[in-house]
């Protein structure tokens, strides 16, 4: 199994932004929440429970929702982008 560090060079600990854009009847809604992380065993990224929990509540992602997760580097900051799939 390959680790996250094989694909991007990020510090072992730090903060990033969790982002999602949701379709609504009137307008698209963007959610952007900061979250700390660390790189754990096997090179896996572990998100701070509080920050990720706040993101899940704000984004309305639920169990069994299908999302595509991508990483984006912008202005030397890392963002984890969640794209809801049908």
C-alpha positions in Angstrom: 0.0 0.0 0.0 1.3 3.4 -0.9 1.1 6.3 1.6 0.1 9.9 1.2 3.7 11.0 1.4 4.4 9.2 -1.9 2.1 11.7 -3.6 2.7 15.0 -1.9 5.3 16.5 0.4 3.6 17.8 3.5 4.8 18.3 7.1 4.1 15.4 9.5 1.8 17.8 11.6 0.1 21.0 10.7 -3.2 22.5 9.7 -5.2 22.4 6.5 -8.6 23.5 5.2 -11.5 21.1 4.6 -13.7 22.3 1.8 -17.0 21.3 0.1 -19.4 23.0 -2.3 -23.0 21.9 -2.0 -25.8 22.4 -4.5 -28.9 24.0 -3.1 -32.2 25.2 -4.7 -31.2 28.9 -4.7 -27.4 28.9 -4.8 -24.3 26.8 -4.2 -23.1 26.7 -0.6 -19.4 26.6 0.1 -18.1 25.2 3.5 -14.5 25.8 4.4 -13.3 24.8 7.9 -9.7 24.7 9.2 -8.6 21.4 10.8 -5.3 20.2 12.3 -3.8 16.8 11.3 -0.9 14.5 11.7 0.6 11.8 9.6 0.2 8.5 11.5 1.3 4.9 11.2 1.7 3.8 7.6 1.7 7.3 6.3 -2.0 7.8 6.9 -3.4 11.3 7.5 -5.3 11.6 10.8 -7.6 14.7 11.0 -8.4 16.4 14.3 -11.7 15.0 15.6 -13.2 18.3 16.5 -12.3 20.1 13.3 -13.5 17.1 11.1 -16.7 16.8 13.2 -17.5 20.5 12.7 -16.9 20.0 9.0 -19.3 17.0 8.8 -22.0 18.9 10.7 -21.7 22.0 8.4 -21.5 20.0 5.2 -24.3 17.6 6.0 -22.2 14.6 4.9 -23.8 11.4 6.3 -23.0 7.7 6.5 -23.1 6.1 3.1 -22.8 9.4 1.2 -20.3 9.0 -1.7 -17.6 11.6 -2.0 -14.5 12.1 -4.0 -11.7 13.4 -1.8 -8.8 15.4 -3.5 -5.9 17.4 -2.2 -5.2 20.9 -3.4 -2.2 23.1 -2.7 -2.8 26.8 -3.0 -0.6 29.6 -1.8 1.5 27.0 0.0 -1.5 25.9 2.0 -3.1 22.4 1.8 -6.8 21.9 1.3 -8.7 18.6 1.3 -11.7 19.0 -1.1 -14.8 16.8 -0.8 -16.9 16.5 -3.9 -20.3 14.8 -3.4 -21.1 12.2 -6.0 -24.6 11.1 -7.1 
